[in-house]
Amino acid sequence: MRSTPHLPFLRILLTLLLLALGVTFAPAVAAAPAAPVRIMPLGDSITGSPGCWRSVLWTRLRSAGHSNIDFVGTLSQQGCPRRSTATTRATAVSS
């Protein structure tokens, strides 16, 4: 029986080829969708523009490319479809 000196090299080459084909044809795993960014809009709707200023904010965020957002709060704003809000008494926010 004759020994072949290239046999180990061929085995390694065949193994690498099969691994490359397995990786190439493996089904892609879909990434889980990211959780929405939760925003609690605060502001004075009395002195703001007429209508629902939160709706204006929502529209501007969406048009700027921020599609994965969720307005949160304990109340439902009048005239704002499904956009929650929260109210507080005499809250001052300074920067």
Phi and psi restraints in degrees (range 20) as a CNS / XPLOR table:
assign (resid 1 and name C) (resid 2 and name N)
       (resid 2 and name CA) (resid 2 and name C) 1.0 -97.8 20.0 2
assign (resid 2 and name N) (resid 2 and name CA)
       (resid 2 and name C) (resid 3 and name N) 1.0 131.9 20.0 2
assign (resid 2 and name C) (resid 3 and name N)
       (resid 3 and name CA) (resid 3 and name C) 1.0 -89.6 20.0 2
assign (resid 3 and name N) (resid 3 and name CA)
       (resid 3 and name C) (resid 4 and name N) 1.0 144.6 20.0 2
assign (resid 3 and name C) (resid 4 and name N)
       (resid 4 and name CA) (resid 4 and name C) 1.0 -107.0 20.0 2
assign (resid 4 and name N) (resid 4 and name CA)
       (resid 4 and name C) (resid 5 and name N) 1.0 122.8 20.0 2
assign (resid 4 and name C) (resid 5 and name N)
       (resid 5 and name CA) (resid 5 and name C) 1.0 -72.5 20.0 2
assign (resid 5 and name N) (resid 5 and name CA)
       (resid 5 and name C) (resid 6 and name N) 1.0 -17.0 20.0 2
assign (resid 5 and name C) (resid 6 and name N)
       (resid 6 and name CA) (resid 6 and name C) 1.0 -90.9 20.0 2
assign (resid 6 and name N) (resid 6 and name CA)
       (resid 6 and name C) (resid 7 and name N) 1.0 -1.7 20.0 2
assign (resid 6 and name C) (resid 7 and name N)
       (resid 7 and name CA) (resid 7 and name C) 1.0 -60.5 20.0 2
assign (resid 7 and name N) (resid 7 and name CA)
       (resid 7 and name C) (resid 8 and name N) 1.0 -46.8 20.0 2
assign (resid 7 and name C) (resid 8 and name N)
       (resid 8 and name CA) (resid 8 and name C) 1.0 -60.8 20.0 2
assign (resid 8 and name N) (resid 8 and name CA)
       (resid 8 and name C) (resid 9 and name N) 1.0 -39.1 20.0 2
assign (resid 8 and name C) (resid 9 and name N)
       (resid 9 and name CA) (resid 9 and name C) 1.0 -63.8 20.0 2
assign (resid 9 and name N) (resid 9 and name CA)
       (resid 9 and name C) (resid 10 and name N) 1.0 -41.7 20.0 2
assign (resid 9 and name C) (resid 10 and name N)
       (resid 10 and name CA) (resid 10 and name C) 1.0 -66.9 20.0 2
assign (resid 10 and name N) (resid 10 and name CA)
       (resid 10 and name C) (resid 11 and name N) 1.0 -37.0 20.0 2
assign (resid 10 and name C) (resid 11 and name N)
       (resid 11 and name CA) (resid 11 and name C) 1.0 -64.4 20.0 2
assign (resid 11 and name N) (resid 11 and name CA)
       (resid 11 and name C) (resid 12 and name N) 1.0 -43.7 20.0 2
assign (resid 11 and name C) (resid 12 and name N)
       (resid 12 and name CA) (resid 12 and name C) 1.0 -64.3 20.0 2
assign (resid 12 and name N) (resid 12 and name CA)
       (resid 12 and name C) (resid 13 and name N) 1.0 -43.7 20.0 2
assign (resid 12 and name C) (resid 13 and name N)
       (resid 13 and name CA) (resid 13 and name C) 1.0 -62.5 20.0 2
assign (resid 13 and name N) (resid 13 and name CA)
       (resid 13 and name C) (resid 14 and name N) 1.0 -43.4 20.0 2
assign (resid 13 and name C) (resid 14 and name N)
       (resid 14 and name CA) (resid 14 and name C) 1.0 -65.0 20.0 2
assign (resid 14 and name N) (resid 14 and name CA)
       (resid 14 and name C) (resid 15 and name N) 1.0 -40.7 20.0 2
assign (resid 14 and name C) (resid 15 and name N)
       (resid 15 and name CA) (resid 15 and name C) 1.0 -62.0 20.0 2
assign (resid 15 and name N) (resid 15 and name CA)
       (resid 15 and name C) (resid 16 and name N) 1.0 -46.4 20.0 2
assign (resid 15 and name C) (resid 16 and name N)
       (resid 16 and name CA) (resid 16 and name C) 1.0 -63.4 20.0 2
assign (resid 16 and name N) (resid 16 and name CA)
       (resid 16 and name C) (resid 17 and name N) 1.0 -38.7 20.0 2
assign (resid 16 and name C) (resid 17 and name N)
       (resid 17 and name CA) (resid 17 and name C) 1.0 -64.6 20.0 2
assign (resid 17 and name N) (resid 17 and name CA)
       (resid 17 and name C) (resid 18 and name N) 1.0 -43.9 20.0 2
assign (resid 17 and name C) (resid 18 and name N)
       (resid 18 and name CA) (resid 18 and name C) 1.0 -65.5 20.0 2
assign (resid 18 and name N) (resid 18 and name CA)
       (resid 18 and name C) (resid 19 and name N) 1.0 -38.8 20.0 2
assign (resid 18 and name C) (resid 19 and name N)
       (resid 19 and name CA) (resid 19 and name C) 1.0 -63.2 20.0 2
assign (resid 19 and name N) (resid 19 and name CA)
       (resid 19 and name C) (resid 20 and name N) 1.0 -42.6 20.0 2
assign (resid 19 and name C) (resid 20 and name N)
       (resid 20 and name CA) (resid 20 and name C) 1.0 -63.8 20.0 2
assign (resid 20 and name N) (resid 20 and name CA)
       (resid 20 and name C) (resid 21 and name N) 1.0 -40.4 20.0 2
assign (resid 20 and name C) (resid 21 and name N)
       (resid 21 and name CA) (resid 21 and name C) 1.0 -67.3 20.0 2
assign (resid 21 and name N) (resid 21 and name CA)
       (resid 21 and name C) (resid 22 and name N) 1.0 -37.4 20.0 2
assign (resid 21 and name C) (resid 22 and name N)
       (resid 22 and name CA) (resid 22 and name C) 1.0 -64.2 20.0 2
assign (resid 22 and name N) (resid 22 and name CA)
       (resid 22 and name C) (resid 23 and name N) 1.0 -40.7 20.0 2
assign (resid 22 and name C) (resid 23 and name N)
       (resid 23 and name CA) (resid 23 and name C) 1.0 -70.1 20.0 2
assign (resid 23 and name N) (resid 23 and name CA)
       (resid 23 and name C) (resid 24 and name N) 1.0 -38.5 20.0 2
assign (resid 23 and name C) (resid 24 and name N)
       (resid 24 and name CA) (resid 24 and name C) 1.0 -66.2 20.0 2
assign (resid 24 and name N) (resid 24 and name CA)
       (resid 24 and name C) (resid 25 and name N) 1.0 -41.1 20.0 2
assign (resid 24 and name C) (resid 25 and name N)
       (resid 25 and name CA) (resid 25 and name C) 1.0 -99.8 20.0 2
assign (resid 25 and name N) (resid 25 and name CA)
       (resid 25 and name C) (resid 26 and name N) 1.0 8.3 20.0 2
assign (resid 25 and name C) (resid 26 and name N)
       (resid 26 and name CA) (resid 26 and name C) 1.0 -70.3 20.0 2
assign (resid 26 and name N) (resid 26 and name CA)
       (resid 26 and name C) (resid 27 and name N) 1.0 141.1 20.0 2
assign (resid 26 and name C) (resid 27 and name N)
       (resid 27 and name CA) (resid 27 and name C) 1.0 -66.0 20.0 2
assign (resid 27 and name N) (resid 27 and name CA)
       (resid 27 and name C) (resid 28 and name N) 1.0 140.2 20.0 2
assign (resid 27 and name C) (resid 28 and name N)
       (resid 28 and name CA) (resid 28 and name C) 1.0 -74.0 20.0 2
assign (resid 28 and name N) (resid 28 and name CA)
       (resid 28 and name C) (resid 29 and name N) 1.0 139.0 20.0 2
assign (resid 28 and name C) (resid 29 and name N)
       (resid 29 and name CA) (resid 29 and name C) 1.0 -92.0 20.0 2
assign (resid 29 and name N) (resid 29 and name CA)
       (resid 29 and name C) (resid 30 and name N) 1.0 124.0 20.0 2
assign (resid 29 and name C) (resid 30 and name N)
       (resid 30 and name CA) (resid 30 and name C) 1.0 -74.2 20.0 2
assign (resid 30 and name N) (resid 30 and name CA)
       (resid 30 and name C) (resid 31 and name N) 1.0 136.7 20.0 2
assign (resid 30 and name C) (resid 31 and name N)
       (resid 31 and name CA) (resid 31 and name C) 1.0 -73.7 20.0 2
assign (resid 31 and name N) (resid 31 and name CA)
       (resid 31 and name C) (resid 32 and name N) 1.0 142.5 20.0 2
assign (resid 31 and name C) (resid 32 and name N)
       (resid 32 and name CA) (resid 32 and name C) 1.0 -68.3 20.0 2
assign (resid 32 and name N) (resid 32 and name CA)
       (resid 32 and name C) (resid 33 and name N) 1.0 139.5 20.0 2
assign (resid 32 and name C) (resid 33 and name N)
       (resid 33 and name CA) (resid 33 and name C) 1.0 -63.7 20.0 2
assign (resid 33 and name N) (resid 33 and name CA)
       (resid 33 and name C) (resid 34 and name N) 1.0 140.9 20.0 2
assign (resid 33 and name C) (resid 34 and name N)
       (resid 34 and name CA) (resid 34 and name C) 1.0 -70.5 20.0 2
assign (resid 34 and name N) (resid 34 and name CA)
       (resid 34 and name C) (resid 35 and name N) 1.0 147.8 20.0 2
assign (resid 34 and name C) (resid 35 and name N)
       (resid 35 and name CA) (resid 35 and name C) 1.0 -66.2 20.0 2
assign (resid 35 and name N) (resid 35 and name CA)
       (resid 35 and name C) (resid 36 and name N) 1.0 143.4 20.0 2
assign (resid 35 and name C) (resid 36 and name N)
       (resid 36 and name CA) (resid 36 and name C) 1.0 -65.4 20.0 2
assign (resid 36 and name N) (resid 36 and name CA)
       (resid 36 and name C) (resid 37 and name N) 1.0 149.6 20.0 2
assign (resid 36 and name C) (resid 37 and name N)
       (resid 37 and name CA) (resid 37 and name C) 1.0 -75.6 20.0 2
assign (resid 37 and name N) (resid 37 and name CA)
       (resid 37 and name C) (resid 38 and name N) 1.0 122.8 20.0 2
assign (resid 37 and name C) (resid 38 and name N)
       (resid 38 and name CA) (resid 38 and name C) 1.0 -92.5 20.0 2
assign (resid 38 and name N) (resid 38 and name CA)
       (resid 38 and name C) (resid 39 and name N) 1.0 126.0 20.0 2
assign (resid 38 and name C) (resid 39 and name N)
       (resid 39 and name CA) (resid 39 and name C) 1.0 -123.3 20.0 2
assign (resid 39 and name N) (resid 39 and name CA)
       (resid 39 and name C) (resid 40 and name N) 1.0 131.4 20.0 2
assign (resid 39 and name C) (resid 40 and name N)
       (resid 40 and name CA) (resid 40 and name C) 1.0 -110.5 20.0 2
assign (resid 40 and name N) (resid 40 and name CA)
       (resid 40 and name C) (resid 41 and name N) 1.0 98.5 20.0 2
assign (resid 40 and name C) (resid 41 and name N)
       (resid 41 and name CA) (resid 41 and name C) 1.0 -71.4 20.0 2
assign (resid 41 and name N) (resid 41 and name CA)
       (resid 41 and name C) (resid 42 and name N) 1.0 129.9 20.0 2
assign (resid 41 and name C) (resid 42 and name N)
       (resid 42 and name CA) (resid 42 and name C) 1.0 -117.9 20.0 2
assign (resid 42 and name N) (resid 42 and name CA)
       (resid 42 and name C) (resid 43 and name N) 1.0 143.3 20.0 2
assign (resid 42 and name C) (resid 43 and name N)
       (resid 43 and name CA) (resid 43 and name C) 1.0 169.8 20.0 2
assign (resid 43 and name N) (resid 43 and name CA)
       (resid 43 and name C) (resid 44 and name N) 1.0 175.1 20.0 2
assign (resid 43 and name C) (resid 44 and name N)
       (resid 44 and name CA) (resid 44 and name C) 1.0 -101.7 20.0 2
assign (resid 44 and name N) (resid 44 and name CA)
       (resid 44 and name C) (resid 45 and name N) 1.0 104.9 20.0 2
assign (resid 44 and name C) (resid 45 and name N)
       (resid 45 and name CA) (resid 45 and name C) 1.0 -79.0 20.0 2
assign (resid 45 and name N) (resid 45 and name CA)
       (resid 45 and name C) (resid 46 and name N) 1.0 -14.0 20.0 2
assign (resid 45 and name C) (resid 46 and name N)
       (resid 46 and name CA) (resid 46 and name C) 1.0 -72.0 20.0 2
assign (resid 46 and name N) (resid 46 and name CA)
       (resid 46 and name C) (resid 47 and name N) 1.0 -43.7 20.0 2
assign (resid 46 and name C) (resid 47 and name N)
       (resid 47 and name CA) (resid 47 and name C) 1.0 -91.9 20.0 2
assign (resid 47 and name N) (resid 47 and name CA)
       (resid 47 and name C) (resid 48 and name N) 1.0 -1.8 20.0 2
assign (resid 47 and name C) (resid 48 and name N)
       (resid 48 and name CA) (resid 48 and name C) 1.0 -79.3 20.0 2
assign (resid 48 and name N) (resid 48 and name CA)
       (resid 48 and name C) (resid 49 and name N) 1.0 -173.6 20.0 2
assign (resid 48 and name C) (resid 49 and name N)
       (resid 49 and name CA) (resid 49 and name C) 1.0 -67.1 20.0 2
assign (resid 49 and name N) (resid 49 and name CA)
       (resid 49 and name C) (resid 50 and name N) 1.0 154.4 20.0 2
assign (resid 49 and name C) (resid 50 and name N)
       (resid 50 and name CA) (resid 50 and name C) 1.0 -64.6 20.0 2
assign (resid 50 and name N) (resid 50 and name CA)
       (resid 50 and name C) (resid 51 and name N) 1.0 149.5 20.0 2
assign (resid 50 and name C) (resid 51 and name N)
       (resid 51 and name CA) (resid 51 and name C) 1.0 93.4 20.0 2
assign (resid 51 and name N) (resid 51 and name CA)
       (resid 51 and name C) (resid 52 and name N) 1.0 -158.1 20.0 2
assign (resid 51 and name C) (resid 52 and name N)
       (resid 52 and name CA) (resid 52 and name C) 1.0 -100.5 20.0 2
assign (resid 52 and name N) (resid 52 and name CA)
       (resid 52 and name C) (resid 53 and name N) 1.0 102.1 20.0 2
assign (resid 52 and name C) (resid 53 and name N)
       (resid 53 and name CA) (resid 53 and name C) 1.0 -66.7 20.0 2
assign (resid 53 and name N) (resid 53 and name CA)
       (resid 53 and name C) (resid 54 and name N) 1.0 -25.1 20.0 2
assign (resid 53 and name C) (resid 54 and name N)
       (resid 54 and name CA) (resid 54 and name C) 1.0 -66.6 20.0 2
assign (resid 54 and name N) (resid 54 and name CA)
       (resid 54 and name C) (resid 55 and name N) 1.0 -33.4 20.0 2
assign (resid 54 and name C) (resid 55 and name N)
       (resid 55 and name CA) (resid 55 and name C) 1.0 -65.7 20.0 2
assign (resid 55 and name N) (resid 55 and name CA)
       (resid 55 and name C) (resid 56 and name N) 1.0 -38.2 20.0 2
assign (resid 55 and name C) (resid 56 and name N)
       (resid 56 and name CA) (resid 56 and name C) 1.0 -63.6 20.0 2
assign (resid 56 and name N) (resid 56 and name CA)
       (resid 56 and name C) (resid 57 and name N) 1.0 -44.3 20.0 2
assign (resid 56 and name C) (resid 57 and name N)
       (resid 57 and name CA) (resid 57 and name C) 1.0 -61.3 20.0 2
assign (resid 57 and name N) (resid 57 and name CA)
       (resid 57 and name C) (resid 58 and name N) 1.0 -44.8 20.0 2
assign (resid 57 and name C) (resid 58 and name N)
       (resid 58 and name CA) (resid 58 and name C) 1.0 -57.9 20.0 2
assign (resid 58 and name N) (resid 58 and name CA)
       (resid 58 and name C) (resid 59 and name N) 1.0 -46.8 20.0 2
assign (resid 58 and name C) (resid 59 and name N)
       (resid 59 and name CA) (resid 59 and name C) 1.0 -63.9 20.0 2
assign (resid 59 and name N) (resid 59 and name CA)
       (resid 59 and name C) (resid 60 and name N) 1.0 -42.2 20.0 2
assign (resid 59 and name C) (resid 60 and name N)
       (resid 60 and name CA) (resid 60 and name C) 1.0 -66.2 20.0 2
assign (resid 60 and name N) (resid 60 and name CA)
       (resid 60 and name C) (resid 61 and name N) 1.0 -40.0 20.0 2
assign (resid 60 and name C) (resid 61 and name N)
       (resid 61 and name CA) (resid 61 and name C) 1.0 -63.4 20.0 2
assign (resid 61 and name N) (resid 61 and name CA)
       (resid 61 and name C) (resid 62 and name N) 1.0 -43.2 20.0 2
assign (resid 61 and name C) (resid 62 and name N)
       (resid 62 and name CA) (resid 62 and name C) 1.0 -65.3 20.0 2
assign (resid 62 and name N) (resid 62 and name CA)
       (resid 62 and name C) (resid 63 and name N) 1.0 -41.5 20.0 2
assign (resid 62 and name C) (resid 63 and name N)
       (resid 63 and name CA) (resid 63 and name C) 1.0 -71.0 20.0 2
assign (resid 63 and name N) (resid 63 and name CA)
       (resid 63 and name C) (resid 64 and name N) 1.0 -20.4 20.0 2
assign (resid 63 and name C) (resid 64 and name N)
       (resid 64 and name CA) (resid 64 and name C) 1.0 -84.9 20.0 2
assign (resid 64 and name N) (resid 64 and name CA)
       (resid 64 and name C) (resid 65 and name N) 1.0 1.5 20.0 2
assign (resid 64 and name C) (resid 65 and name N)
       (resid 65 and name CA) (resid 65 and name C) 1.0 99.5 20.0 2
assign (resid 65 and name N) (resid 65 and name CA)
       (resid 65 and name C) (resid 66 and name N) 1.0 4.5 20.0 2
assign (resid 65 and name C) (resid 66 and name N)
       (resid 66 and name CA) (resid 66 and name C) 1.0 -92.2 20.0 2
assign (resid 66 and name N) (resid 66 and name CA)
       (resid 66 and name C) (resid 67 and name N) 1.0 90.9 20.0 2
assign (resid 66 and name C) (resid 67 and name N)
       (resid 67 and name CA) (resid 67 and name C) 1.0 -96.2 20.0 2
assign (resid 67 and name N) (resid 67 and name CA)
       (resid 67 and name C) (resid 68 and name N) 1.0 -13.6 20.0 2
assign (resid 67 and name C) (resid 68 and name N)
       (resid 68 and name CA) (resid 68 and name C) 1.0 -107.1 20.0 2
assign (resid 68 and name N) (resid 68 and name CA)
       (resid 68 and name C) (resid 69 and name N) 1.0 63.6 20.0 2
assign (resid 68 and name C) (resid 69 and name N)
       (resid 69 and name CA) (resid 69 and name C) 1.0 -122.0 20.0 2
assign (resid 69 and name N) (resid 69 and name CA)
       (resid 69 and name C) (resid 70 and name N) 1.0 154.8 20.0 2
assign (resid 69 and name C) (resid 70 and name N)
       (resid 70 and name CA) (resid 70 and name C) 1.0 -142.8 20.0 2
assign (resid 70 and name N) (resid 70 and name CA)
       (resid 70 and name C) (resid 71 and name N) 1.0 117.0 20.0 2
assign (resid 70 and name C) (resid 71 and name N)
       (resid 71 and name CA) (resid 71 and name C) 1.0 -77.9 20.0 2
assign (resid 71 and name N) (resid 71 and name CA)
       (resid 71 and name C) (resid 72 and name N) 1.0 130.2 20.0 2
assign (resid 71 and name C) (resid 72 and name N)
       (resid 72 and name CA) (resid 72 and name C) 1.0 -119.1 20.0 2
assign (resid 72 and name N) (resid 72 and name CA)
       (resid 72 and name C) (resid 73 and name N) 1.0 162.2 20.0 2
assign (resid 72 and name C) (resid 73 and name N)
       (resid 73 and name CA) (resid 73 and name C) 1.0 158.5 20.0 2
assign (resid 73 and name N) (resid 73 and name CA)
       (resid 73 and name C) (resid 74 and name N) 1.0 176.7 20.0 2
assign (resid 73 and name C) (resid 74 and name N)
       (resid 74 and name CA) (resid 74 and name C) 1.0 -95.6 20.0 2
assign (resid 74 and name N) (resid 74 and name CA)
       (resid 74 and name C) (resid 75 and name N) 1.0 -12.1 20.0 2
assign (resid 74 and name C) (resid 75 and name N)
       (resid 75 and name CA) (resid 75 and name C) 1.0 -119.1 20.0 2
assign (resid 75 and name N) (resid 75 and name CA)
       (resid 75 and name C) (resid 76 and name N) 1.0 160.9 20.0 2
assign (resid 75 and name C) (resid 76 and name N)
       (resid 76 and name CA) (resid 76 and name C) 1.0 -103.8 20.0 2
assign (resid 76 and name N) (resid 76 and name CA)
       (resid 76 and name C) (resid 77 and name N) 1.0 124.0 20.0 2
assign (resid 76 and name C) (resid 77 and name N)
       (resid 77 and name CA) (resid 77 and name C) 1.0 -72.9 20.0 2
assign (resid 77 and name N) (resid 77 and name CA)
       (resid 77 and name C) (resid 78 and name N) 1.0 133.1 20.0 2
assign (resid 77 and name C) (resid 78 and name N)
       (resid 78 and name CA) (resid 78 and name C) 1.0 -62.6 20.0 2
assign (resid 78 and name N) (resid 78 and name CA)
       (resid 78 and name C) (resid 79 and name N) 1.0 129.6 20.0 2
assign (resid 78 and name C) (resid 79 and name N)
       (resid 79 and name CA) (resid 79 and name C) 1.0 81.7 20.0 2
assign (resid 79 and name N) (resid 79 and name CA)
       (resid 79 and name C) (resid 80 and name N) 1.0 0.3 20.0 2
assign (resid 79 and name C) (resid 80 and name N)
       (resid 80 and name CA) (resid 80 and name C) 1.0 -113.1 20.0 2
assign (resid 80 and name N) (resid 80 and name CA)
       (resid 80 and name C) (resid 81 and name N) 1.0 108.8 20.0 2
assign (resid 80 and name C) (resid 81 and name N)
       (resid 81 and name CA) (resid 81 and name C) 1.0 -67.7 20.0 2
assign (resid 81 and name N) (resid 81 and name CA)
       (resid 81 and name C) (resid 82 and name N) 1.0 121.1 20.0 2
assign (resid 81 and name C) (resid 82 and name N)
       (resid 82 and name CA) (resid 82 and name C) 1.0 52.2 20.0 2
assign (resid 82 and name N) (resid 82 and name CA)
       (resid 82 and name C) (resid 83 and name N) 1.0 32.3 20.0 2
assign (resid 82 and name C) (resid 83 and name N)
       (resid 83 and name CA) (resid 83 and name C) 1.0 -118.7 20.0 2
assign (resid 83 and name N) (resid 83 and name CA)
       (resid 83 and name C) (resid 84 and name N) 1.0 101.9 20.0 2
assign (resid 83 and name C) (resid 84 and name N)
       (resid 84 and name CA) (resid 84 and name C) 1.0 -70.9 20.0 2
assign (resid 84 and name N) (resid 84 and name CA)
       (resid 84 and name C) (resid 85 and name N) 1.0 159.7 20.0 2
assign (resid 84 and name C) (resid 85 and name N)
       (resid 85 and name CA) (resid 85 and name C) 1.0 -146.6 20.0 2
assign (resid 85 and name N) (resid 85 and name CA)
       (resid 85 and name C) (resid 86 and name N) 1.0 174.8 20.0 2
assign (resid 85 and name C) (resid 86 and name N)
       (resid 86 and name CA) (resid 86 and name C) 1.0 -140.4 20.0 2
assign (resid 86 and name N) (resid 86 and name CA)
       (resid 86 and name C) (resid 87 and name N) 1.0 149.0 20.0 2
assign (resid 86 and name C) (resid 87 and name N)
       (resid 87 and name CA) (resid 87 and name C) 1.0 -120.7 20.0 2
assign (resid 87 and name N) (resid 87 and name CA)
       (resid 87 and name C) (resid 88 and name N) 1.0 147.6 20.0 2
assign (resid 87 and name C) (resid 88 and name N)
       (resid 88 and name CA) (resid 88 and name C) 1.0 -136.4 20.0 2
assign (resid 88 and name N) (resid 88 and name CA)
       (resid 88 and name C) (resid 89 and name N) 1.0 159.5 20.0 2
assign (resid 88 and name C) (resid 89 and name N)
       (resid 89 and name CA) (resid 89 and name C) 1.0 -98.2 20.0 2
assign (resid 89 and name N) (resid 89 and name CA)
       (resid 89 and name C) (resid 90 and name N) 1.0 130.0 20.0 2
assign (resid 89 and name C) (resid 90 and name N)
       (resid 90 and name CA) (resid 90 and name C) 1.0 47.5 20.0 2
assign (resid 90 and name N) (resid 90 and name CA)
       (resid 90 and name C) (resid 91 and name N) 1.0 52.9 20.0 2
assign (resid 90 and name C) (resid 91 and name N)
       (resid 91 and name CA) (resid 91 and name C) 1.0 -97.7 20.0 2
assign (resid 91 and name N) (resid 91 and name CA)
       (resid 91 and name C) (resid 92 and name N) 1.0 127.2 20.0 2
assign (resid 91 and name C) (resid 92 and name N)
       (resid 92 and name CA) (resid 92 and name C) 1.0 -111.9 20.0 2
assign (resid 92 and name N) (resid 92 and name CA)
       (resid 92 and name C) (resid 93 and name N) 1.0 131.4 20.0 2
assign (resid 92 and name C) (resid 93 and name N)
       (resid 93 and name CA) (resid 93 and name C) 1.0 -116.8 20.0 2
assign (resid 93 and name N) (resid 93 and name CA)
       (resid 93 and name C) (resid 94 and name N) 1.0 123.0 20.0 2
assign (resid 93 and name C) (resid 94 and name N)
       (resid 94 and name CA) (resid 94 and name C) 1.0 -117.5 20.0 2
assign (resid 94 and name N) (resid 94 and name CA)
       (resid 94 and name C) (resid 95 and name N) 1.0 153.0 20.0 2
